[in-house]
């Protein structure tokens, strides 16, 4: 059996030695077998470092040059190197890098060319494939899918069409991506799953709905209970700055504001301060205000609708000729103008 001497950086060819620590710094201590061979390492060198515990295998043909837990950047680099240099971050991981979803513990998701043989390696990496890889990659470091394609990937990965719609509405509403750009993405890269649901989600955003909570409010509270559809994202000026109200009913004769608090599903810095300013402005203007969260709308839409209806009538809405109540939970299919 051959005896391996202790490896050192002196083993690297002199002309490559200065770039070795640069490579390790850029890749957070993660290297691939191909890179090691390019720096003059033999398979015996690699085995010696693994056997001695100086390095450890992270993924097939990918190693860490340190001991201890892998940081998130190290895990990302390992997953990309496992994709043989052609991989890009996608799905949940790309969304986290774009800051449209919070970072959570979990596998790194990458997309590789369709013909590549790389497969998912639990628990570190999930591998997806795409024939459109050159067209969906953003010029970022580390490489990842474009924002539109990231949203589309996450929507098609959902378990139901309704969740696909909610994903489109939620994530598109958190970005600066226009409805037109999202529609162009779907046209150029038609999703193989949930195409109608995805297009419906885009149409909802185009109509002013900026979160899945707003979708649920419109469908479960307004439409199912025959309430008038309020205006979405109404601008209001507070201290010389334009803020936005979720739903207002002024065109229906009632100075009523409904705020949909989506902080149960995601948070935004400064939300509490913004809401206080809006509350103060509404109070000064003599407006009625109601606030509902995700659980209210999802679990108790009938109770929410009853409260909204009461305030709308109190503030001047005339329910005569209103749409029919179609909510099966209410047990009635009646006119909103009649007693429930």
C-alpha positions in Angstrom: 0.0 0.0 0.0 1.5 3.4 -0.9 2.1 5.8 1.9 0.9 9.4 1.3 3.0 12.2 2.6 1.2 15.2 4.2 0.0 17.5 1.4 0.8 21.2 1.3 0.3 24.1 -1.1 3.9 23.6 -2.2 2.7 20.7 -4.2 0.9 23.1 -6.6 2.9 24.3 -9.6 4.7 27.6 -8.8 2.9 29.5 -11.5 -0.5 28.5 -10.2 0.2 28.9 -6.5 -0.9 32.6 -6.2 -4.4 31.8 -7.6 -5.1 28.9 -5.3 -6.1 30.9 -2.3 -8.1 33.2 -4.6 -10.1 30.3 -5.9 -10.8 29.0 -2.4 -11.9 32.4 -1.3 -14.2 32.9 -4.2 -15.7 29.4 -3.8 -15.9 29.5 0.0 -13.5 26.7 0.4 -15.3 24.3 -2.0 -13.5 22.8 -5.0 -14.3 20.2 -7.7 -12.2 17.3 -8.7 -11.7 18.9 -12.1 -10.3 22.1 -10.5 -8.0 20.1 -8.2 -6.6 18.2 -11.2 -6.1 21.5 -13.0 -4.0 22.6 -10.0 -1.8 19.6 -10.3 -3.4 17.4 -7.6 -3.4 13.7 -8.3 -6.0 11.3 -7.2 -3.6 10.2 -4.5 -3.4 13.7 -3.2 -7.1 13.9 -3.0 -7.5 10.6 -1.3 -4.7 11.5 1.2 -6.5 14.7 2.2 -9.8 12.9 2.5 -8.3 10.1 4.6 -6.6 12.5 6.9 -9.7 14.5 7.5 -8.3 17.7 6.1 -10.9 17.7 3.3 -14.2 16.0 3.0 -16.5 14.9 0.2 -19.6 17.1 0.0 -21.1 15.8 -3.3 -19.8 13.4 -6.0 -16.6 15.0 -7.3 -17.0 18.0 -5.0 -15.0 18.6 -1.8 -14.7 21.1 1.0 -11.1 22.1 2.0 -12.1 22.6 5.7 -13.9 20.8 8.5 -17.1 21.9 10.1 -20.5 22.9 8.9 -21.0 24.3 5.5 -22.2 27.9 5.2 -25.1 28.7 2.9 -22.7 30.2 0.3 -20.6 27.1 0.5 -23.6 24.9 0.0 -24.6 27.0 -3.0 -21.1 26.7 -4.5 -21.0 23.0 -4.0 -24.4 22.5 -5.7 -23.2 24.6 -8.7 -19.9 22.7 -9.0 -21.8 19.5 -8.8 -23.7 20.7 -11.9 -20.3 20.7 -13.7 -20.2 24.4 -14.3 -23.3 24.5 -16.4 -25.8 24.7 -13.5 -27.7 27.7 -12.3 -29.7 28.3 -9.1 -33.4 28.0 -9.6 -36.8 27.5 -7.9 -36.8 28.3 -4.2 -33.1 29.0 -4.0 -33.2 31.5 -6.9 -36.2 33.2 -5.2 -34.2 33.5 -2.0 -31.3 35.0 -3.8 -33.6 37.5 -5.5 -35.0 38.3 -2.0 -38.6 37.5 -3.0 -38.7 34.6 -0.5 -37.1 34.4 2.9 -34.1 32.1 3.3 -34.9 28.8 5.0 -32.9 25.6 5.8 -33.3 23.2 2.9 -31.6 21.8 -0.2 -30.1 24.0 -2.8 -32.1 23.8 -6.0 -30.3 24.0 -9.4 -31.2 23.6 -13.0 -28.9 21.9 -15.5 -29.1 21.3 -19.2 -31.7 18.6 -20.1 -29.1 16.0 -21.3 -26.9 16.2 -18.1 -26.8 13.1 -15.9 -26.6 14.9 -12.6 -29.4 13.7 -10.2 -30.6 15.1 -6.9 -28.5 14.3 -3.9 -30.4 14.4 -0.6 -30.2 16.4 1.6 -28.0 19.0 -0.1 -29.2 19.5 -3.7 -32.3 19.1 -5.9 -31.6 18.9 -9.6 -34.0 20.2 -12.2 -33.6 20.1 -16.0 -34.4 22.6 -18.7 -33.9 22.7 -22.5 -34.1 26.5 -22.3 -31.2 27.0 -19.9 -29.3 29.6 -22.0 -32.5 31.7 -22.2 -33.5 31.7 -18.6 -30.2 32.5 -16.9 -29.5 35.9 -15.4 -26.1 37.4 -15.5 -25.5 37.2 -11.8 -22.9 35.8 -9.5 -23.8 33.1 -8.4 -25.8 32.4 -11.6 -29.5 32.0 -11.2 -32.7 32.0 -13.2 -34.2 35.3 -14.2 -36.9 36.6 -11.8 -39.8 35.8 -14.2 -38.6 32.3 -14.8 -38.0 31.8 -11.1 -41.7 32.7 -10.4 -42.8 30.5 -13.3 -40.8 27.5 -12.0 -42.2 27.9 -8.5 -45.8 28.1 -9.8 -45.5 24.9 -11.9 -44.0 23.1 -8.9 -47.1 23.6 -6.8 -49.4 20.7 -6.0 -52.7 22.3 -7.2 -53.8 24.9 -9.8 -55.0 27.2 -7.0 -51.6 27.2 -5.4 -50.0 27.9 -8.7 -52.3 30.9 -9.1 -51.5 32.1 -5.6 -47.8 31.7 -6.2 -48.0 33.9 -9.3 -50.0 36.6 -7.5 -47.9 36.5 -4.3 -44.4 36.6 -5.9 -45.2 38.8 -8.9 -46.7 41.3 -6.4 -43.4 41.4 -4.5 -41.2 42.4 -7.5 -40.9 45.2 -10.0 -41.6 42.8 -12.9 -44.4 44.1 -15.0 -47.4 42.1 -16.0 -46.4 42.5 -19.7 -42.9 41.1 -19.0 -44.4 38.1 -17.1 -46.9 37.5 -19.9 -44.0 37.5 -22.4 -42.1 35.0 -20.3 -45.1 32.6 -20.3 -45.6 33.1 -24.1 -41.9 32.4 -24.8 -41.7 29.5 -22.4 -45.2 27.9 -22.0 -45.4 26.0 -18.7 -46.2 22.3 -19.1 -48.4 22.4 -15.9 -51.2 24.7 -14.8 -51.0 27.0 -17.8 -54.6 28.4 -17.4 -54.0 28.8 -13.6 -50.8 30.7 -14.2 -52.4 33.0 -16.8 -55.2 33.6 -14.5 -52.8 34.7 -11.8 -51.1 37.1 -14.1 -54.5 38.5 -15.1 -55.4 39.0 -11.5 -52.2 41.0 -10.9 -53.0 43.0 -14.0 -56.3 43.8 -12.4 -54.6 45.2 -9.3 -54.4 42.2 -7.0 -51.0 42.1 -5.3 -51.2 39.1 -3.1 -52.9 35.7 -2.7 -54.7 37.2 0.2 -56.3 39.8 -2.1 -57.3 37.1 -4.5 -59.0 35.2 -1.6 -60.7 38.4 -0.4 -62.1 39.2 -3.8 -63.4 35.6 -4.5 -64.4 34.4 -1.0 -65.7 37.7 0.5 -66.8 40.0 -2.3 -67.9 37.6 -5.1 -69.3 34.8 -3.0 -71.3 37.1 -0.8 -72.5 39.6 -3.4 -70.6 42.5 -2.2 -69.5 45.2 -4.6 -65.9 44.9 -5.9 -63.8 47.6 -4.3 -60.9 49.5 -6.0 -57.5 47.9 -5.6 -54.3 49.7 -4.6 -55.8 53.1 -4.2 -53.2 55.9 -3.8 -53.4 58.1 -0.8 -51.1 61.0 0.1 -49.7 61.0 3.6 -47.1 63.7 4.6 -46.3 64.4 1.0 -45.7 60.7 0.2 -47.9 58.4 -1.8 -49.1 55.2 0.0 -51.5 52.6 -1.2 -54.7 51.2 0.3 -55.6 47.6 -0.5 -59.4 48.0 -1.1 -61.6 51.1 -1.0 -65.3 51.4 -1.7 -65.7 55.1 -2.5 -67.2 54.5 -6.0 -70.0 52.6 -4.3 -70.9 55.6 -2.0 -69.1 54.4 1.1 -65.9 55.9 2.5 -64.6 52.5 3.7 -61.1 51.1 3.6 -60.2 47.4 3.9 -56.7 46.5 4.7 -55.4 43.0 4.0 -52.6 42.2 6.4 -50.4 39.5 4.8 -47.7 39.5 7.4 -48.8 36.1 8.5 -47.3 34.8 5.2 -44.5 37.3 4.7 -43.1 40.4 6.3 -41.8 43.7 4.9 -39.6 46.1 6.8 -41.4 49.3 7.8 -44.9 47.8 7.5 -46.0 48.8 11.0 -44.8 52.4 10.5 -46.5 52.7 7.1 -49.8 51.4 8.5 -49.7 53.8 11.4 -49.3 56.7 9.0 -52.2 55.4 6.9 -54.4 54.9 10.0 -53.8 58.5 11.0 -54.6 59.8 7.6 -57.8 57.8 7.4 -58.9 58.9 10.8 -58.3 62.6 9.9 -60.4 62.0 6.7 -63.2 60.3 8.7 -62.9 57.0 6.9 -64.1 53.7 8.3 -61.3 51.0 8.4 -61.4 47.2 8.6 -58.3 45.0 8.8 -58.3 41.2 8.0 -55.5 38.7 7.8 -55.0 35.5 5.9 -56.7 33.3 8.5 -59.8 35.6 8.7 -60.4 35.4 4.9 -59.5 31.8 4.5 -61.3 30.3 7.5 -64.1 32.8 8.2 -65.1 34.5 4.9 -68.8 34.7 5.8 -68.0 36.6 9.1 -65.7 38.9 7.2 -68.4 39.5 4.6 -71.0 40.2 7.2 -68.8 42.8 8.9 -67.9 44.5 5.6 -71.5 44.6 4.5 -72.6 46.2 7.8 -70.0 48.9 7.5 -70.7 49.5 3.8 -74.4 50.0 4.5 -73.7 52.2 7.5 -71.4 54.4 5.5 -73.8 54.9 2.6 -73.8 51.9 0.3 -77.2 50.9 -1.1 -77.5 47.1 -1.5 -80.5 47.3 -3.8 -79.8 45.3 -6.9 -76.6 43.8 -5.5 -75.2 40.6 -6.8 -76.5 37.3 -5.4 -74.9 35.5 -2.5 -73.5 32.2 -3.9 -71.5 31.1 -0.8 -72.5 27.5 0.1 -71.2 28.0 3.7 -73.9 30.6 4.3 -76.6 28.1 3.4 -78.5 30.7 1.5 -78.6 31.8 -2.1 -80.3 35.2 -1.6 -79.9 38.8 -2.5 -77.4 40.7 -0.3 -80.1 43.4 0.1 -82.3 41.0 2.1 -81.7 39.9 5.6 -79.2 37.0 6.0 
